[in-house]
Amino acid sequence: MKQKFILLLILILSINNSYSQFNKRNKDCPIDHRCYLTSNIDEFEEVKTYQINFETFLSGRPKLTYNLARISKDGLNRYFMTFVQPVEGCRTKDSYVYIMFENGNKVKIPNAYTEIDCGTSFIIVDITDYLEEFKTNTITKIRVNIEYTLDFDINKPLYENFSKNLTCISTAI
């Protein structure tokens, strides 16, 4: 139940933030970086959520859009990424995101949802266990599987923006 609540909280926060606000400089971001970092405190669940609104990895078509979220509870942090691809499908427990790094490393991250959801184009994955890999290596390609498999080559300048977003969300207080 708590996993569903946290995933639903991430989705609701993602939808409620508008694309037009995404280039604002946020005073909570500890590095000199233009991002739209929001935070929310749920006093009932004693959960603090930090989120960077949707951005894109690609400058052409098709676009792969993502957002980052950090959930803090009882001094523990969990990091999530939501990927939005251009094709809808049925997301299942077998859906995944596969990430290839410049150094040759690859990580396959399972869908954080376990229920079937058809007619959707987004997937949320828990990147907490792979955070160091994300921080120290450059992403070169991402495969998203939501019923259909789509591969995306990552634009290096936009990856560098992702890297700054990850630093920003990781170090926000």
Helices and strands as residue ranges (DSSP letters): H 2-16, G 19-21, E 37-42, E 47-56, E 65-73, E 76-91, E 96-101, E 106-110, E 117-126, G 128-130, H 131-136, E 139-145, E 149-153, H 156-171
